[in-house]
Amino acid sequence: MPRADDTRRGLKSIISCEGFGLHGGAAVHLRFVPAAPGSGIVFRRTDLDATIPARHDFVADTRLCTVLADPRHPEARIGTVEHVMASLAGLGIDDVLIEVDGPEVPILDGSAAEFVFLLTCAGIAESEAPREVIEILRPVRIADGAAFAELRPAGPDAEGFALALDIDFPARAIGRQAFSLDLSPARFTEDLSRARTFTMKDEIDALHEAGLARGGSLANAVVVDGGRVLNPEGLRYPDEFVRHKLLDVVGDLALAGAPIIGRFVGARTGHRLNNLLLRALFADPANYRRFETTVPEFAAVA
């Protein structure tokens, strides 16, 4: 959680992985590279030699995943960024270069757990640079029918980011679920990181016809058929579905560019509403304030 004495965090060493894109199905290599304090989170398409800041205003598509693109070079796109962004936000990492040699971040096991493992293995380094945070000053809400996403000011004694989400699906295996937590590295790792993406069995053919989910399988997604979960191993959490949707919220809102001090409340939200929420937040300077946290007299290196 952002605190008054927090400093910026980055990585101690380079670490990489290989996998497949969920929607395109192509093999992809990803590398986390330490970046100087103040650099922020930046993606680099190594095959195109193009860089894209991890910011809400660079989101170009929100169908089924969050896609970043440079409007000056629309061919430079990076899809399915929400899980890796959630991992960075959950662990409190501010500065890193993410190199990808294709149009998608690898889906790995469909959750954020393997990204958390990689980042932890690389080592998290605390710098002496102050961290910029975004404090929510008044409620901002985006709604679409029964779905909504809202940011609210934190309570008088709160210093971090609290989130609560409800979902409601007609599939009996999912139904209505709710989950909430105060974001911290421990809570994210334990309660959200292992929750996998999911889909309905009767939607898979339509996704394939649309050129999507070509890399999807029971190894990287939970598949639901009415009242049944088709994955032989079952669920990782009894309410894995809402936890994954909240993981997506954490990743999408990490595109604010700095940790948020406030509260998120949502129902049936998705990537589109999450992005519209950030755009609405930053559309009016009266909604928020940015400030730098206090640097402790002696900053330790983790």
C-alpha positions in Angstrom: 0.0 0.0 0.0 1.3 3.5 -0.7 2.4 5.1 2.5 3.8 8.5 3.4 7.3 7.2 3.5 7.3 5.1 0.4 10.0 5.3 -2.3 10.0 4.1 -5.8 10.6 0.4 -6.5 12.2 -1.4 -9.4 14.0 -4.7 -10.1 17.4 -5.9 -9.1 18.1 -8.0 -12.2 16.9 -9.1 -15.6 14.5 -12.1 -15.9 12.7 -13.6 -18.8 10.1 -16.2 -19.8 8.5 -17.7 -22.9 4.9 -18.6 -23.6 2.1 -18.2 -26.1 -0.3 -15.3 -26.7 -3.8 -16.1 -25.6 -5.6 -14.7 -28.6 -3.0 -14.9 -31.4 -1.6 -18.2 -30.3 2.0 -17.3 -31.4 5.1 -18.0 -29.3 6.3 -15.0 -27.5 9.3 -14.1 -25.3 9.1 -11.6 -22.5 11.9 -10.0 -20.5 11.7 -7.7 -17.4 14.6 -5.3 -17.4 15.5 -2.9 -14.5 14.8 0.7 -15.3 16.0 3.9 -13.6 13.8 5.5 -10.9 11.2 7.7 -12.4 11.1 5.8 -15.7 7.7 4.3 -15.0 6.5 1.1 -16.6 7.2 0.9 -20.4 6.6 -1.8 -22.9 9.0 -2.4 -25.8 8.2 -4.4 -28.9 11.7 -5.7 -29.7 10.6 -7.0 -33.1 9.5 -3.5 -34.1 11.9 -1.4 -32.0 8.9 0.5 -30.6 8.1 1.6 -27.1 4.7 2.1 -25.5 4.1 3.7 -22.1 1.9 1.7 -19.8 -0.8 4.4 -19.6 -4.5 4.5 -19.9 -4.4 7.0 -22.8 -2.4 4.4 -24.9 -5.2 1.8 -24.6 -6.4 1.1 -28.1 -8.7 -1.9 -27.7 -10.6 -3.5 -24.8 -12.3 -6.5 -26.4 -11.6 -9.4 -24.1 -8.3 -8.0 -23.1 -6.5 -4.6 -22.7 -4.4 -3.6 -25.7 -1.8 -0.8 -25.7 -0.8 0.9 -28.9 1.2 4.0 -30.0 -1.3 6.1 -32.0 1.6 7.4 -34.2 2.5 3.8 -35.0 -0.7 1.7 -34.8 1.1 -1.4 -35.9 3.0 -1.3 -32.6 0.4 -3.0 -30.4 0.8 -5.1 -27.2 -2.2 -7.1 -26.0 -3.3 -8.9 -22.8 -1.3 -6.5 -20.6 -3.7 -6.6 -17.7 -2.2 -9.6 -15.8 1.4 -8.4 -15.9 0.3 -4.9 -15.0 -1.7 -6.3 -12.0 1.5 -8.2 -10.9 3.5 -5.0 -11.0 0.9 -3.0 -9.1 0.3 -5.8 -6.6 4.0 -6.0 -5.8 4.4 -2.2 -5.7 6.8 -2.0 -8.6 7.0 1.5 -10.2 9.9 1.3 -12.7 10.6 -1.5 -15.2 11.1 -2.0 -19.0 9.0 -4.9 -20.3 10.4 -6.3 -23.6 8.1 -8.4 -25.8 9.0 -9.8 -29.2 5.4 -10.1 -30.4 1.9 -8.5 -30.2 0.8 -10.1 -27.0 2.1 -10.7 -23.5 2.3 -14.5 -22.9 -0.7 -15.8 -21.1 1.3 -18.4 -19.1 -1.2 -20.2 -16.8 -3.9 -17.6 -17.3 -3.3 -15.9 -13.9 -0.7 -13.5 -12.5 1.0 -16.0 -10.3 3.9 -16.8 -12.7 4.6 -13.1 -13.2 4.7 -12.6 -9.5 7.2 -15.5 -9.2 9.4 -14.1 -11.9 9.4 -10.6 -10.4 10.1 -12.0 -7.0 13.0 -14.0 -8.4 14.4 -10.9 -10.1 14.4 -9.2 -6.7 12.6 -5.9 -5.9 14.9 -3.0 -5.2 13.8 0.1 -3.3 15.4 3.4 -4.5 15.8 6.7 -2.7 13.5 8.5 -5.2 10.0 9.6 -3.9 7.0 7.8 -5.3 4.3 9.7 -7.0 0.7 8.7 -6.0 -2.7 9.7 -7.1 -5.3 10.6 -4.4 -9.0 10.4 -5.3 -10.7 13.6 -4.2 -14.3 13.0 -5.2 -16.3 10.1 -6.6 -16.0 9.3 -10.3 -18.4 6.7 -11.8 -18.9 5.0 -15.2 -22.0 2.9 -15.8 -23.4 0.8 -18.6 -26.8 -0.7 -17.6 -26.3 -2.9 -14.5 -22.5 -2.7 -14.9 -20.5 0.1 -13.2 -17.0 1.1 -12.1 -16.4 3.8 -9.5 -13.5 5.4 -7.7 -14.1 7.1 -4.4 -11.9 9.0 -1.9 -10.3 6.8 0.8 -11.5 6.9 4.3 -10.0 9.4 6.8 -7.4 6.9 8.1 -6.8 5.0 4.9 -3.5 5.4 3.0 -3.8 2.7 0.3 -6.1 1.3 -2.3 -9.2 -0.7 -1.3 -11.2 -2.6 -4.0 -14.6 -4.4 -4.0 -16.3 -6.1 -6.9 -19.5 -8.0 -7.6 -20.1 -10.2 -10.7 -23.2 -12.0 -11.9 -23.1 -14.6 -14.7 -26.0 -16.9 -15.9 -23.7 -19.9 -15.8 -24.6 -21.9 -12.6 -20.9 -22.6 -12.0 -20.3 -18.9 -11.5 -23.6 -17.2 -10.5 -23.2 -14.1 -8.3 -19.9 -13.6 -6.5 -18.4 -10.7 -4.5 -14.8 -10.1 -3.2 -13.0 -7.2 -1.6 -9.5 -6.5 -0.3 -7.0 -3.8 0.6 -4.3 -4.0 -1.9 -0.9 -5.0 -0.6 1.9 -7.3 -1.9 0.8 -10.0 0.5 -2.9 -9.8 -0.2 -2.4 -9.6 -3.9 -0.1 -12.7 -3.9 -2.2 -14.8 -1.6 -5.8 -13.8 -2.6 -5.7 -12.6 -6.3 -2.6 -13.6 -8.2 -3.5 -17.3 -8.7 -7.0 -16.6 -10.1 -7.2 -17.6 -13.8 -9.0 -16.1 -16.8 -12.2 -17.9 -17.7 -14.7 -18.4 -20.6 -17.9 -20.3 -21.4 -17.7 -23.4 -23.5 -20.4 -22.2 -25.9 -18.4 -19.0 -26.6 -15.2 -20.7 -27.7 -16.2 -21.4 -31.3 -17.3 -17.7 -31.7 -14.0 -16.5 -30.3 -12.1 -18.7 -32.8 -14.2 -17.5 -35.7 -13.3 -13.9 -34.6 -9.6 -14.8 -34.7 -9.4 -14.8 -30.9 -8.4 -17.3 -28.1 -6.3 -19.3 -30.5 -3.8 -19.9 -27.7 -6.4 -20.8 -25.1 -6.6 -24.2 -23.5 -7.5 -25.8 -20.2 -3.8 -25.1 -19.2 -4.4 -21.4 -19.2 -8.1 -20.7 -18.7 -11.0 -22.0 -16.7 -13.8 -23.3 -19.0 -17.4 -23.3 -17.7 -20.2 -25.4 -19.2 -23.4 -24.5 -17.4 -23.0 -25.8 -13.9 -19.7 -27.6 -14.6 -16.0 -26.5 -14.5 -14.3 -28.5 -17.3 -10.8 -28.2 -15.9 -9.9 -31.6 -14.4 -8.1 -29.9 -11.4 -11.1 -27.8 -10.6 -10.9 -24.3 -9.2 -8.0 -22.7 -7.3 -10.4 -20.6 -5.1 -14.1 -21.4 -4.5 -14.8 -17.9 -5.9 -12.0 -17.8 -8.5 -14.1 -16.0 -11.1 -14.7 -12.8 -9.1 -11.1 -12.8 -7.9 -9.8 -13.0 -11.5 -12.1 -10.1 -12.5 -10.8 -8.1 -9.6 -7.2 -9.0 -10.7 -8.1 -7.5 -14.1 -9.4 -4.3 -12.3 -6.0 -4.0 -10.5 -4.2 -4.4 -13.8 -6.4 -2.0 -15.8 -6.2 0.7 -13.1 -2.5 0.3 -12.9 -2.5 2.2 -16.2 -3.2 5.3 -14.2 0.6 5.5 -14.1 1.0 5.7 -10.3 -0.5 4.0 -7.3 -4.0 5.2 -6.3 -5.0 6.2 -2.9 -8.8 5.7 -2.7 -11.4 3.0 -3.1 -12.7 1.1 -6.1 -16.3 -0.2 -6.2 -17.6 -2.1 -9.2 -20.2 -4.5 -10.5 -20.0 -6.6 -13.7 -17.2 -4.3 -14.9 -14.7 -5.2 -17.6 -11.7 -3.8 -19.5 -13.8 -1.2 -21.3 -15.4 0.3 -18.3 -12.1 0.2 -16.3 -10.4 2.2 -19.0 -13.3 4.7 -19.3 -13.1 5.1 -15.6 -9.5 6.3 -15.7 -10.3 8.6 -18.7 -13.1 10.1 -16.7 -10.9 10.5 -13.6 -8.2 12.4 -15.5 -10.7 14.5 -17.6 -11.2 16.8 -14.6 -8.3 17.9 -12.4 -10.8 18.4 -9.5 -11.2 14.6 -9.3 -7.7 13.9 -8.0 -4.4 15.3 -6.9 -0.9 14.0 -7.6 1.8 14.3 -5.0 5.2 12.8 -4.1 5.5 10.8 -1.0 8.0 11.7 1.7 11.4 10.2 1.3 12.8 8.7 4.6 16.1 10.1 5.8 17.8 6.7 5.2 16.2 4.7 2.4 17.0 1.0 2.6 17.5 -1.2 -0.5 15.4 -4.3 -0.3 
